[in-house]
Amino acid sequence: MDVKNIAFSLFLISFFLILGYDRLHHWDESFYLYKSAFVPVSEYGTFLTAKYGHLLLMKAIISLTGTGLSGLFCLDLIYALMMLFFVAISFRLLKELFDRESDAAYTTIILMFLPITLYLSFKTLSEVPALLLGVLSILSFYLGLKEGQGYRALLYISSSGILLFFATVCRSDASIMFFSFVLALTAIYGREFGLKKVFSSLAAVCMIFSILLFVLVILLDIDIFSYYFSDVHRAVICYQNIFGRLFGICLEGALFYPLMLWSFLSYREKRFKFALIWFISASTPIWIVSNHIEARFLYHNLIPLSILIFIGSLKLFNVLGGVIADKNVIKIGSIAVFISILAGNMFVMGFMENELDESAYSRVFEKMDALYDTKTILTPYTFSDYSFLTFAFPDEQIYTVQKIESIREEEKRIGENYGIEPLRDVESLEQFNDTTILYISWRYQMDYLLFKDDEYSVYNYGWITEEPGIELEKIFEEGRVEKRRYEVYLVNIT
C-alpha cells in the first residue's frame, strides 16, 4: 500500500469516526451498561442471556475502564473500533470474492458509510461483536474452501466453526449471517469449489458449532436461544403493520437504495445473483421471527447490500459513460452523488432508534452541579434513564420514581428482573430532606412531530407528577426536542 492509499484510508477512518460519534444511545444500551457494571451474570434473565457473550465482553472492558463518562467513552470507542475491524475484514473477504481489488475497495467504502454501519459505531449493542465475529467466520470458511485439502484447510474450517459459535453467543441470531452466505455461495459458486467440498466443510463447521452449543446450553445451562422463541419475545412490542416494517428496512440503506435498484440491470452477472441470494436469505428470517423491525436487526445483510449498491453504481456510471465523453466529469459527478447521498443519509439517521442524548445529559449535570452542592436526582424511567445515569454519573444520588406497576409490566414483557427498587411514595422522599431533590423528565421527537410547541405533555412513567402532595418547579431545560430535551424540576413537598 503506497502513501496515497494510506492517507486516503486514514481520511476515511477519521471521517467515519467523526460521523459516527453522535453521543446518542439506544434504550437497550443503558440496560446493558447497568447490568454489566453492577449485576452478576448469575442473575441475568432470558433477555440478557440471548446476548451473553456481549455482556461478558462489556463486563471485561468495564473492569478496565471503570464507570462514569470517561469509562463510557472508552467503551464506546472500543465498539467503534470493532466496527472498523468489521469493515477491514469485509474488505479482505470482498477481495477474495471480486476479481479486482478496486471493486472490493469501492464496495467497502459503501459498506463503511451505510446508515446502519454509522449508527452502530459508538454504540454498545450486541450487533457489533456479532458482526465482527460473523464476518471472521465467513472469511475463515471461504479461505478453507480455497485451500483445498491439508492442515491449513482444516485450521480455517475449524476456526470458522469456533468463530461462528462466539458470534452466536454474543447475539443468538448471528448465525443467519454465516448460513445465508453459504447458501448463496453454494447456489452460485458451488460447482467451482466442488459441491462435495462445500458440503463436507459446512458439515465440519456445523459439527464444531453444535458441540460448543451443546456444552454451553446443556452442560453449562446457559440457554441463549429461549428468549427469541418465547411468548415473552413475541409480546415485547405490538406487531408492526407492513408500512412500519418497510420503514425500518428503508432506514438501513436509505438513499443508497436507488443505486441498488440499478443493480438489477446486471441480472446476468454471477456476483449479482450471489449478492441477491445472500441479501434475501439474510433478510427473510428477521421478517419471519421478529415481531417488529428495527434497522439494526438487519445487520446480517450489510455486506450483500453493499455489493448490490456497488453493482448498481457501476451500471449507472457505465450508462453515463456512454453519454458523457469526459471521464473527469463522471468522476466528479460520482463523488458529488456519493457526498449528497451521505448527507441525506445523515438526516435519515435522525429517525433511527435512539432514546438518550449523552451530550445533553452531560450539560444537565454540569448545570445542576453549579446550582446545588448536595442533591438527590429522581428519574421517571428505570430501563433506560436510571440505568444510564447510574453508570455515567456513579457519584450522584440517583433514584427511579417509575410506577411499580409499570416496572412489573415491563419486567414481564422482556422476561427480565430489573433488580432495582423504586421510590414508591412521598414518605420515601423524606430521607432526602437535607438535600435538594431534583426531578428530570424529558420530551422527545415523536411528540415534537405530533404536537405544536407546549401542547404536548411531558413523557414520563413517574408517580411523582400525579402526587397531590408534591409541587414541581421548573428550573431549566437542556437539549433539542428533535433528539431529547431534558427538563429539570425542583421537588417541593407540601
Contacts in CASP RR format, 6 or more apart in sequence:
PFRMAT RR
TARGET T0000
AUTHOR 0000-0000-0000
METHOD contacts of the structure
MODEL  1
MDVKNIAFSLFLISFFLILGYDRLHHWDESFYLYKSAFVPVSEYGTFLTA
KYGHLLLMKAIISLTGTGLSGLFCLDLIYALMMLFFVAISFRLLKELFDR
ESDAAYTTIILMFLPITLYLSFKTLSEVPALLLGVLSILSFYLGLKEGQG
YRALLYISSSGILLFFATVCRSDASIMFFSFVLALTAIYGREFGLKKVFS
SLAAVCMIFSILLFVLVILLDIDIFSYYFSDVHRAVICYQNIFGRLFGIC
LEGALFYPLMLWSFLSYREKRFKFALIWFISASTPIWIVSNHIEARFLYH
NLIPLSILIFIGSLKLFNVLGGVIADKNVIKIGSIAVFISILAGNMFVMG
FMENELDESAYSRVFEKMDALYDTKTILTPYTFSDYSFLTFAFPDEQIYT
VQKIESIREEEKRIGENYGIEPLRDVESLEQFNDTTILYISWRYQMDYLL
FKDDEYSVYNYGWITEEPGIELEKIFEEGRVEKRRYEVYLVNIT
1 9 0 8 1.000
12 109 0 8 1.000
12 112 0 8 1.000
13 84 0 8 1.000
16 84 0 8 1.000
16 87 0 8 1.000
16 112 0 8 1.000
16 113 0 8 1.000
16 118 0 8 1.000
16 121 0 8 1.000
17 80 0 8 1.000
17 84 0 8 1.000
17 121 0 8 1.000
19 113 0 8 1.000
19 118 0 8 1.000
19 346 0 8 1.000
20 80 0 8 1.000
20 118 0 8 1.000
20 119 0 8 1.000
20 121 0 8 1.000
20 122 0 8 1.000
21 76 0 8 1.000
21 80 0 8 1.000
21 121 0 8 1.000
21 122 0 8 1.000
22 122 0 8 1.000
22 349 0 8 1.000
23 122 0 8 1.000
23 357 0 8 1.000
23 358 0 8 1.000
23 359 0 8 1.000
24 354 0 8 1.000
24 356 0 8 1.000
24 357 0 8 1.000
24 358 0 8 1.000
24 483 0 8 1.000
25 123 0 8 1.000
25 354 0 8 1.000
25 355 0 8 1.000
25 356 0 8 1.000
25 357 0 8 1.000
25 358 0 8 1.000
25 388 0 8 1.000
26 123 0 8 1.000
26 125 0 8 1.000
26 296 0 8 1.000
26 353 0 8 1.000
26 354 0 8 1.000
26 355 0 8 1.000
27 353 0 8 1.000
27 355 0 8 1.000
27 356 0 8 1.000
27 383 0 8 1.000
27 384 0 8 1.000
28 125 0 8 1.000
29 123 0 8 1.000
29 124 0 8 1.000
29 125 0 8 1.000
29 356 0 8 1.000
29 388 0 8 1.000
30 355 0 8 1.000
30 356 0 8 1.000
30 383 0 8 1.000
30 384 0 8 1.000
30 385 0 8 1.000
30 387 0 8 1.000
30 388 0 8 1.000
30 391 0 8 1.000
31 48 0 8 1.000
31 383 0 8 1.000
31 384 0 8 1.000
31 387 0 8 1.000
32 48 0 8 1.000
32 51 0 8 1.000
32 54 0 8 1.000
32 55 0 8 1.000
32 58 0 8 1.000
32 124 0 8 1.000
32 125 0 8 1.000
32 126 0 8 1.000
33 58 0 8 1.000
33 72 0 8 1.000
33 75 0 8 1.000
33 124 0 8 1.000
33 387 0 8 1.000
33 388 0 8 1.000
33 391 0 8 1.000
34 386 0 8 1.000
34 387 0 8 1.000
34 388 0 8 1.000
34 390 0 8 1.000
34 391 0 8 1.000
35 44 0 8 1.000
35 48 0 8 1.000
35 55 0 8 1.000
35 387 0 8 1.000
36 55 0 8 1.000
36 58 0 8 1.000
36 59 0 8 1.000
36 62 0 8 1.000
37 59 0 8 1.000
37 62 0 8 1.000
37 66 0 8 1.000
37 67 0 8 1.000
37 391 0 8 1.000
38 390 0 8 1.000
38 391 0 8 1.000
39 419 0 8 1.000
41 52 0 8 1.000
41 55 0 8 1.000
41 56 0 8 1.000
41 59 0 8 1.000
43 417 0 8 1.000
43 419 0 8 1.000
44 52 0 8 1.000
44 55 0 8 1.000
44 416 0 8 1.000
45 415 0 8 1.000
45 416 0 8 1.000
45 417 0 8 1.000
46 223 0 8 1.000
46 226 0 8 1.000
46 227 0 8 1.000
46 230 0 8 1.000
46 232 0 8 1.000
46 415 0 8 1.000
46 416 0 8 1.000
47 227 0 8 1.000
47 232 0 8 1.000
47 414 0 8 1.000
47 415 0 8 1.000
47 416 0 8 1.000
48 55 0 8 1.000
48 416 0 8 1.000
49 222 0 8 1.000
49 223 0 8 1.000
49 224 0 8 1.000
49 226 0 8 1.000
49 227 0 8 1.000
50 171 0 8 1.000
50 172 0 8 1.000
50 224 0 8 1.000
50 225 0 8 1.000
50 226 0 8 1.000
50 227 0 8 1.000
50 228 0 8 1.000
51 126 0 8 1.000
51 170 0 8 1.000
51 171 0 8 1.000
51 172 0 8 1.000
52 169 0 8 1.000
52 170 0 8 1.000
52 222 0 8 1.000
52 224 0 8 1.000
53 129 0 8 1.000
53 166 0 8 1.000
53 169 0 8 1.000
53 170 0 8 1.000
54 126 0 8 1.000
54 129 0 8 1.000
54 130 0 8 1.000
54 170 0 8 1.000
54 171 0 8 1.000
57 129 0 8 1.000
57 170 0 8 1.000
58 75 0 8 1.000
58 124 0 8 1.000
61 74 0 8 1.000
61 75 0 8 1.000
61 78 0 8 1.000
62 71 0 8 1.000
62 75 0 8 1.000
65 71 0 8 1.000
65 74 0 8 1.000
65 75 0 8 1.000
67 391 0 8 1.000
67 392 0 8 1.000
67 394 0 8 1.000
68 391 0 8 1.000
68 392 0 8 1.000
68 393 0 8 1.000
68 394 0 8 1.000
69 358 0 8 1.000
69 362 0 8 1.000
69 392 0 8 1.000
69 393 0 8 1.000
72 358 0 8 1.000
72 391 0 8 1.000
72 392 0 8 1.000
75 124 0 8 1.000
76 122 0 8 1.000
76 123 0 8 1.000
76 124 0 8 1.000
77 122 0 8 1.000
79 121 0 8 1.000
79 122 0 8 1.000
79 123 0 8 1.000
79 124 0 8 1.000
79 125 0 8 1.000
79 128 0 8 1.000
80 121 0 8 1.000
80 122 0 8 1.000
82 128 0 8 1.000
82 129 0 8 1.000
82 131 0 8 1.000
82 132 0 8 1.000
83 117 0 8 1.000
83 120 0 8 1.000
83 121 0 8 1.000
83 128 0 8 1.000
83 131 0 8 1.000
83 132 0 8 1.000
84 121 0 8 1.000
85 132 0 8 1.000
86 128 0 8 1.000
86 131 0 8 1.000
86 132 0 8 1.000
86 135 0 8 1.000
87 108 0 8 1.000
87 111 0 8 1.000
87 112 0 8 1.000
87 117 0 8 1.000
89 132 0 8 1.000
89 135 0 8 1.000
89 136 0 8 1.000
89 139 0 8 1.000
90 108 0 8 1.000
90 111 0 8 1.000
90 135 0 8 1.000
90 303 0 8 1.000
90 306 0 8 1.000
91 104 0 8 1.000
91 105 0 8 1.000
91 108 0 8 1.000
92 139 0 8 1.000
93 135 0 8 1.000
93 138 0 8 1.000
93 139 0 8 1.000
93 142 0 8 1.000
93 303 0 8 1.000
94 103 0 8 1.000
94 104 0 8 1.000
94 107 0 8 1.000
94 108 0 8 1.000
94 303 0 8 1.000
94 307 0 8 1.000
95 101 0 8 1.000
95 104 0 8 1.000
96 139 0 8 1.000
96 142 0 8 1.000
96 143 0 8 1.000
96 146 0 8 1.000
97 104 0 8 1.000
97 142 0 8 1.000
97 271 0 8 1.000
97 274 0 8 1.000
98 104 0 8 1.000
98 107 0 8 1.000
98 271 0 8 1.000
103 310 0 8 1.000
103 314 0 8 1.000
106 310 0 8 1.000
106 313 0 8 1.000
107 306 0 8 1.000
107 307 0 8 1.000
107 309 0 8 1.000
107 310 0 8 1.000
108 306 0 8 1.000
110 256 0 8 1.000
110 306 0 8 1.000
110 309 0 8 1.000
110 310 0 8 1.000
110 313 0 8 1.000
111 117 0 8 1.000
111 302 0 8 1.000
111 303 0 8 1.000
111 306 0 8 1.000
113 342 0 8 1.000
113 345 0 8 1.000
114 252 0 8 1.000
114 253 0 8 1.000
114 256 0 8 1.000
114 302 0 8 1.000
114 305 0 8 1.000
114 306 0 8 1.000
114 345 0 8 1.000
115 251 0 8 1.000
115 252 0 8 1.000
115 253 0 8 1.000
115 254 0 8 1.000
115 295 0 8 1.000
115 345 0 8 1.000
115 348 0 8 1.000
115 349 0 8 1.000
115 352 0 8 1.000
116 251 0 8 1.000
116 252 0 8 1.000
116 253 0 8 1.000
116 295 0 8 1.000
116 296 0 8 1.000
116 298 0 8 1.000
116 299 0 8 1.000
116 302 0 8 1.000
117 302 0 8 1.000
118 345 0 8 1.000
118 346 0 8 1.000
118 349 0 8 1.000
119 295 0 8 1.000
119 296 0 8 1.000
119 349 0 8 1.000
119 352 0 8 1.000
120 127 0 8 1.000
120 128 0 8 1.000
120 131 0 8 1.000
120 296 0 8 1.000
120 299 0 8 1.000
125 296 0 8 1.000
126 170 0 8 1.000
126 171 0 8 1.000
127 171 0 8 1.000
127 296 0 8 1.000
127 299 0 8 1.000
129 167 0 8 1.000
129 170 0 8 1.000
129 171 0 8 1.000
130 167 0 8 1.000
130 168 0 8 1.000
130 170 0 8 1.000
130 171 0 8 1.000
130 174 0 8 1.000
130 177 0 8 1.000
130 299 0 8 1.000
131 177 0 8 1.000
131 299 0 8 1.000
131 302 0 8 1.000
133 163 0 8 1.000
133 164 0 8 1.000
133 166 0 8 1.000
133 167 0 8 1.000
133 170 0 8 1.000
133 174 0 8 1.000
134 163 0 8 1.000
134 164 0 8 1.000
134 167 0 8 1.000
134 174 0 8 1.000
134 177 0 8 1.000
134 178 0 8 1.000
135 177 0 8 1.000
135 303 0 8 1.000
136 163 0 8 1.000
136 167 0 8 1.000
137 159 0 8 1.000
137 160 0 8 1.000
137 161 0 8 1.000
137 163 0 8 1.000
137 164 0 8 1.000
137 167 0 8 1.000
137 178 0 8 1.000
138 160 0 8 1.000
138 177 0 8 1.000
138 178 0 8 1.000
138 181 0 8 1.000
140 156 0 8 1.000
140 157 0 8 1.000
140 159 0 8 1.000
140 160 0 8 1.000
140 161 0 8 1.000
140 163 0 8 1.000
141 156 0 8 1.000
141 157 0 8 1.000
141 160 0 8 1.000
141 161 0 8 1.000
141 178 0 8 1.000
141 181 0 8 1.000
141 182 0 8 1.000
141 201 0 8 1.000
141 202 0 8 1.000
141 205 0 8 1.000
142 185 0 8 1.000
143 156 0 8 1.000
144 152 0 8 1.000
144 153 0 8 1.000
144 156 0 8 1.000
144 157 0 8 1.000
144 160 0 8 1.000
144 201 0 8 1.000
145 153 0 8 1.000
145 193 0 8 1.000
145 197 0 8 1.000
145 198 0 8 1.000
145 201 0 8 1.000
146 193 0 8 1.000
147 153 0 8 1.000
147 156 0 8 1.000
148 197 0 8 1.000
153 201 0 8 1.000
157 201 0 8 1.000
157 204 0 8 1.000
157 205 0 8 1.000
158 204 0 8 1.000
158 208 0 8 1.000
160 178 0 8 1.000
160 205 0 8 1.000
161 204 0 8 1.000
161 205 0 8 1.000
161 208 0 8 1.000
161 209 0 8 1.000
161 212 0 8 1.000
162 208 0 8 1.000
162 212 0 8 1.000
164 174 0 8 1.000
164 175 0 8 1.000
164 178 0 8 1.000
164 205 0 8 1.000
164 209 0 8 1.000
165 208 0 8 1.000
165 209 0 8 1.000
165 212 0 8 1.000
165 213 0 8 1.000
165 216 0 8 1.000
167 174 0 8 1.000
167 175 0 8 1.000
167 177 0 8 1.000
167 178 0 8 1.000
168 174 0 8 1.000
168 175 0 8 1.000
168 209 0 8 1.000
168 213 0 8 1.000
168 224 0 8 1.000
169 216 0 8 1.000
169 224 0 8 1.000
172 224 0 8 1.000
172 225 0 8 1.000
172 227 0 8 1.000
172 228 0 8 1.000
173 228 0 8 1.000
173 285 0 8 1.000
173 286 0 8 1.000
173 289 0 8 1.000
173 300 0 8 1.000
174 300 0 8 1.000
175 209 0 8 1.000
176 282 0 8 1.000
176 285 0 8 1.000
176 286 0 8 1.000
176 300 0 8 1.000
177 282 0 8 1.000
177 299 0 8 1.000
177 300 0 8 1.000
178 205 0 8 1.000
179 281 0 8 1.000
180 278 0 8 1.000
180 281 0 8 1.000
180 282 0 8 1.000
180 300 0 8 1.000
180 301 0 8 1.000
180 304 0 8 1.000
181 278 0 8 1.000
181 282 0 8 1.000
182 198 0 8 1.000
182 202 0 8 1.000
183 277 0 8 1.000
183 278 0 8 1.000
183 281 0 8 1.000
184 274 0 8 1.000
184 275 0 8 1.000
184 277 0 8 1.000
184 278 0 8 1.000
184 281 0 8 1.000
184 304 0 8 1.000
185 193 0 8 1.000
185 198 0 8 1.000
185 274 0 8 1.000
186 195 0 8 1.000
186 198 0 8 1.000
186 199 0 8 1.000
187 273 0 8 1.000
187 274 0 8 1.000
187 277 0 8 1.000
188 270 0 8 1.000
188 273 0 8 1.000
188 274 0 8 1.000
188 277 0 8 1.000
189 270 0 8 1.000
189 274 0 8 1.000
190 198 0 8 1.000
216 222 0 8 1.000
216 224 0 8 1.000
217 223 0 8 1.000
217 224 0 8 1.000
217 225 0 8 1.000
227 233 0 8 1.000
227 415 0 8 1.000
228 289 0 8 1.000
230 415 0 8 1.000
232 412 0 8 1.000
232 413 0 8 1.000
232 414 0 8 1.000
232 415 0 8 1.000
233 291 0 8 1.000
234 291 0 8 1.000
235 291 0 8 1.000
235 413 0 8 1.000
236 291 0 8 1.000
236 292 0 8 1.000
236 413 0 8 1.000
236 414 0 8 1.000
237 291 0 8 1.000
237 292 0 8 1.000
238 291 0 8 1.000
238 292 0 8 1.000
239 291 0 8 1.000
239 292 0 8 1.000
240 291 0 8 1.000
240 292 0 8 1.000
240 293 0 8 1.000
244 293 0 8 1.000
245 287 0 8 1.000
245 292 0 8 1.000
245 293 0 8 1.000
248 293 0 8 1.000
248 294 0 8 1.000
248 295 0 8 1.000
248 298 0 8 1.000
249 283 0 8 1.000
249 293 0 8 1.000
249 295 0 8 1.000
249 298 0 8 1.000
250 257 0 8 1.000
251 295 0 8 1.000
251 348 0 8 1.000
251 349 0 8 1.000
251 351 0 8 1.000
251 352 0 8 1.000
252 295 0 8 1.000
252 298 0 8 1.000
252 301 0 8 1.000
252 305 0 8 1.000
253 260 0 8 1.000
253 305 0 8 1.000
253 309 0 8 1.000
253 345 0 8 1.000
254 341 0 8 1.000
254 344 0 8 1.000
254 345 0 8 1.000
254 348 0 8 1.000
254 349 0 8 1.000
255 340 0 8 1.000
255 341 0 8 1.000
255 344 0 8 1.000
255 345 0 8 1.000
255 348 0 8 1.000
256 305 0 8 1.000
256 309 0 8 1.000
256 341 0 8 1.000
256 345 0 8 1.000
259 309 0 8 1.000
259 312 0 8 1.000
259 313 0 8 1.000
259 316 0 8 1.000
259 341 0 8 1.000
260 305 0 8 1.000
260 308 0 8 1.000
260 309 0 8 1.000
260 312 0 8 1.000
261 312 0 8 1.000
262 311 0 8 1.000
262 312 0 8 1.000
262 313 0 8 1.000
262 315 0 8 1.000
262 316 0 8 1.000
263 272 0 8 1.000
263 275 0 8 1.000
263 276 0 8 1.000
263 308 0 8 1.000
263 309 0 8 1.000
263 311 0 8 1.000
263 312 0 8 1.000
263 315 0 8 1.000
264 272 0 8 1.000
265 312 0 8 1.000
265 315 0 8 1.000
266 272 0 8 1.000
266 311 0 8 1.000
266 312 0 8 1.000
266 314 0 8 1.000
266 315 0 8 1.000
267 273 0 8 1.000
269 311 0 8 1.000
271 307 0 8 1.000
271 311 0 8 1.000
272 308 0 8 1.000
272 311 0 8 1.000
274 307 0 8 1.000
275 304 0 8 1.000
275 307 0 8 1.000
275 308 0 8 1.000
275 311 0 8 1.000
276 304 0 8 1.000
276 308 0 8 1.000
278 301 0 8 1.000
278 303 0 8 1.000
278 304 0 8 1.000
278 307 0 8 1.000
279 301 0 8 1.000
279 304 0 8 1.000
279 305 0 8 1.000
279 308 0 8 1.000
282 298 0 8 1.000
282 300 0 8 1.000
282 301 0 8 1.000
282 304 0 8 1.000
283 298 0 8 1.000
283 300 0 8 1.000
283 301 0 8 1.000
286 293 0 8 1.000
286 297 0 8 1.000
286 298 0 8 1.000
286 300 0 8 1.000
287 293 0 8 1.000
290 297 0 8 1.000
294 353 0 8 1.000
295 352 0 8 1.000
295 353 0 8 1.000
296 352 0 8 1.000
296 353 0 8 1.000
313 334 0 8 1.000
317 330 0 8 1.000
317 334 0 8 1.000
320 330 0 8 1.000
321 327 0 8 1.000
321 330 0 8 1.000
324 330 0 8 1.000
350 483 0 8 1.000
354 483 0 8 1.000
355 384 0 8 1.000
355 444 0 8 1.000
355 484 0 8 1.000
356 384 0 8 1.000
356 385 0 8 1.000
356 388 0 8 1.000
356 484 0 8 1.000
357 479 0 8 1.000
357 483 0 8 1.000
357 484 0 8 1.000
357 486 0 8 1.000
358 388 0 8 1.000
358 392 0 8 1.000
360 478 0 8 1.000
360 479 0 8 1.000
360 480 0 8 1.000
360 483 0 8 1.000
360 484 0 8 1.000
360 485 0 8 1.000
360 486 0 8 1.000
361 388 0 8 1.000
361 389 0 8 1.000
361 392 0 8 1.000
361 486 0 8 1.000
363 478 0 8 1.000
363 479 0 8 1.000
364 440 0 8 1.000
364 478 0 8 1.000
364 486 0 8 1.000
364 488 0 8 1.000
365 393 0 8 1.000
365 396 0 8 1.000
367 476 0 8 1.000
367 478 0 8 1.000
367 488 0 8 1.000
368 375 0 8 1.000
368 377 0 8 1.000
368 438 0 8 1.000
368 488 0 8 1.000
371 475 0 8 1.000
372 436 0 8 1.000
372 438 0 8 1.000
374 434 0 8 1.000
374 435 0 8 1.000
374 436 0 8 1.000
375 396 0 8 1.000
375 397 0 8 1.000
375 435 0 8 1.000
375 436 0 8 1.000
375 437 0 8 1.000
375 438 0 8 1.000
376 397 0 8 1.000
376 399 0 8 1.000
376 432 0 8 1.000
376 435 0 8 1.000
376 436 0 8 1.000
376 437 0 8 1.000
376 438 0 8 1.000
377 389 0 8 1.000
377 396 0 8 1.000
377 397 0 8 1.000
377 398 0 8 1.000
377 399 0 8 1.000
377 438 0 8 1.000
377 439 0 8 1.000
377 440 0 8 1.000
378 398 0 8 1.000
378 399 0 8 1.000
378 400 0 8 1.000
378 401 0 8 1.000
378 423 0 8 1.000
378 437 0 8 1.000
378 438 0 8 1.000
378 439 0 8 1.000
378 440 0 8 1.000
378 464 0 8 1.000
378 491 0 8 1.000
379 385 0 8 1.000
379 386 0 8 1.000
379 389 0 8 1.000
379 398 0 8 1.000
379 399 0 8 1.000
379 400 0 8 1.000
379 401 0 8 1.000
379 439 0 8 1.000
379 440 0 8 1.000
380 400 0 8 1.000
380 401 0 8 1.000
380 402 0 8 1.000
380 439 0 8 1.000
380 440 0 8 1.000
380 441 0 8 1.000
380 460 0 8 1.000
380 461 0 8 1.000
380 462 0 8 1.000
380 464 0 8 1.000
380 465 0 8 1.000
381 400 0 8 1.000
381 402 0 8 1.000
381 460 0 8 1.000
381 461 0 8 1.000
382 400 0 8 1.000
382 402 0 8 1.000
382 407 0 8 1.000
382 410 0 8 1.000
382 418 0 8 1.000
382 420 0 8 1.000
382 422 0 8 1.000
383 410 0 8 1.000
383 418 0 8 1.000
385 400 0 8 1.000
385 440 0 8 1.000
385 442 0 8 1.000
386 398 0 8 1.000
386 399 0 8 1.000
386 400 0 8 1.000
386 402 0 8 1.000
386 420 0 8 1.000
389 396 0 8 1.000
389 398 0 8 1.000
390 398 0 8 1.000
397 432 0 8 1.000
397 435 0 8 1.000
399 422 0 8 1.000
399 423 0 8 1.000
400 420 0 8 1.000
400 422 0 8 1.000
400 423 0 8 1.000
401 422 0 8 1.000
401 423 0 8 1.000
401 439 0 8 1.000
401 462 0 8 1.000
401 463 0 8 1.000
401 464 0 8 1.000
402 422 0 8 1.000
402 461 0 8 1.000
402 462 0 8 1.000
402 463 0 8 1.000
403 422 0 8 1.000
403 461 0 8 1.000
403 462 0 8 1.000
403 463 0 8 1.000
404 422 0 8 1.000
404 424 0 8 1.000
406 461 0 8 1.000
406 462 0 8 1.000
407 418 0 8 1.000
407 420 0 8 1.000
407 422 0 8 1.000
410 418 0 8 1.000
411 417 0 8 1.000
411 418 0 8 1.000
423 429 0 8 1.000
424 463 0 8 1.000
425 463 0 8 1.000
425 467 0 8 1.000
426 467 0 8 1.000
426 469 0 8 1.000
426 470 0 8 1.000
426 493 0 8 1.000
429 437 0 8 1.000
429 491 0 8 1.000
429 493 0 8 1.000
430 493 0 8 1.000
436 490 0 8 1.000
437 490 0 8 1.000
437 491 0 8 1.000
437 493 0 8 1.000
438 475 0 8 1.000
438 488 0 8 1.000
438 489 0 8 1.000
438 490 0 8 1.000
438 491 0 8 1.000
439 464 0 8 1.000
439 472 0 8 1.000
439 488 0 8 1.000
439 489 0 8 1.000
439 490 0 8 1.000
439 491 0 8 1.000
440 486 0 8 1.000
440 487 0 8 1.000
440 488 0 8 1.000
440 489 0 8 1.000
441 458 0 8 1.000
441 459 0 8 1.000
441 460 0 8 1.000
441 465 0 8 1.000
441 486 0 8 1.000
441 487 0 8 1.000
441 489 0 8 1.000
442 458 0 8 1.000
442 459 0 8 1.000
442 460 0 8 1.000
442 484 0 8 1.000
442 485 0 8 1.000
442 486 0 8 1.000
442 487 0 8 1.000
443 456 0 8 1.000
443 458 0 8 1.000
443 459 0 8 1.000
443 481 0 8 1.000
443 484 0 8 1.000
443 485 0 8 1.000
443 487 0 8 1.000
444 459 0 8 1.000
444 481 0 8 1.000
444 483 0 8 1.000
444 484 0 8 1.000
444 485 0 8 1.000
445 481 0 8 1.000
445 482 0 8 1.000
445 483 0 8 1.000
447 456 0 8 1.000
447 457 0 8 1.000
447 459 0 8 1.000
447 481 0 8 1.000
448 456 0 8 1.000
448 481 0 8 1.000
448 482 0 8 1.000
450 456 0 8 1.000
458 465 0 8 1.000
458 487 0 8 1.000
464 470 0 8 1.000
464 472 0 8 1.000
464 491 0 8 1.000
465 472 0 8 1.000
469 493 0 8 1.000
469 494 0 8 1.000
470 491 0 8 1.000
470 492 0 8 1.000
470 493 0 8 1.000
470 494 0 8 1.000
471 491 0 8 1.000
471 492 0 8 1.000
471 494 0 8 1.000
472 489 0 8 1.000
472 490 0 8 1.000
472 491 0 8 1.000
472 492 0 8 1.000
473 489 0 8 1.000
473 490 0 8 1.000
473 492 0 8 1.000
474 487 0 8 1.000
474 488 0 8 1.000
474 489 0 8 1.000
474 490 0 8 1.000
475 488 0 8 1.000
475 489 0 8 1.000
475 490 0 8 1.000
476 487 0 8 1.000
476 488 0 8 1.000
477 485 0 8 1.000
477 486 0 8 1.000
477 487 0 8 1.000
477 488 0 8 1.000
478 485 0 8 1.000
478 486 0 8 1.000
478 488 0 8 1.000
479 485 0 8 1.000
479 486 0 8 1.000
END
